Amino acid sequence: MKICVSCSLSFPDEVQAVADELKKLGHEVDLPNGIMNRAIEQADFDAVSAKHDGGYDAMRAHFTKIREADALLVCNFTKKGIDNYIGANTFLEMGYAYSLELPVYTYNPLPDQPYINDELRAFDVIELSKDLTKIHN
């Protein structure tokens, strides 16, 4: 199965470990370019500029990856004091995958983020609780 990963760029090591485990399970994995390039670790990292670096539109490129995938996996870790955080960009990508009728998985359970709780649950998310073997073809 071809799985596109969505996540905060704050967790390159954790996301890479998940991708490696997915590959061991026989999946093809597409990561955000910011994770592959470890963008957040660069001294001049700016989140807005990273989305349009040198004329490259990272957001549209990731939507293409989602469109070409069989499923979306959200790697949601604790950030900003919120367990299993889902940021604005990841939320947008989840909505896009849902509109394409792709299965949407989360690595950890859904967070308690009152401003998006209802929408997250409406996406019919499949919570993996760190068990990647629950992803089915």
RATA-V802615 format. One record per residue. N is the residue number from 1. PSI is psi in whole degrees, -180 to 180 (* if undefined). Layout:
BEGIN
n | psi
N | PSI
N | PSI
END
This chain:
BEGIN
n | psi
1 | 141
2 | 119
3 | 127
4 | 134
5 | 138
6 | 139
7 | 170
8 | 144
9 | -3
10 | -6
11 | 55
12 | -39
13 | -45
14 | -43
15 | -40
16 | -38
17 | -41
18 | -44
19 | -42
20 | -41
21 | -41
22 | -42
23 | -40
24 | -28
25 | 2
26 | 10
27 | 152
28 | 137
29 | 133
30 | 121
31 | 157
32 | 143
33 | -34
34 | -30
35 | -47
36 | -37
37 | 1
38 | 48
39 | -41
40 | -21
41 | -6
42 | 138
43 | -34
44 | 22
45 | 128
46 | 121
47 | -42
48 | -47
49 | -36
50 | -27
51 | -18
52 | 44
53 | 119
54 | 34
55 | -3
56 | 123
57 | 94
58 | -35
59 | -48
60 | -38
61 | -38
62 | -34
63 | -37
64 | -43
65 | -41
66 | -46
67 | -32
68 | -2
69 | 167
70 | -18
71 | 160
72 | 131
73 | 121
74 | 119
75 | 98
76 | 111
77 | 172
78 | 128
79 | 144
80 | 32
81 | 9
82 | 118
83 | 134
84 | 37
85 | 138
86 | 116
87 | 175
88 | -46
89 | -43
90 | -41
91 | -43
92 | -44
93 | -35
94 | -43
95 | -39
96 | -46
97 | -41
98 | -42
99 | -27
100 | 0
101 | 33
102 | 147
103 | 139
104 | 118
105 | 150
106 | 139
107 | -43
108 | 167
109 | 162
110 | 146
111 | 170
112 | 91
113 | 93
114 | -34
115 | -10
116 | 6
117 | -51
118 | -44
119 | -42
120 | -43
121 | -29
122 | -19
123 | -2
124 | 45
125 | 141
126 | 110
127 | 125
128 | -20
129 | 47
130 | 7
131 | 92
132 | -14
133 | -11
134 | -9
135 | 124
136 | 150
137 | *
END
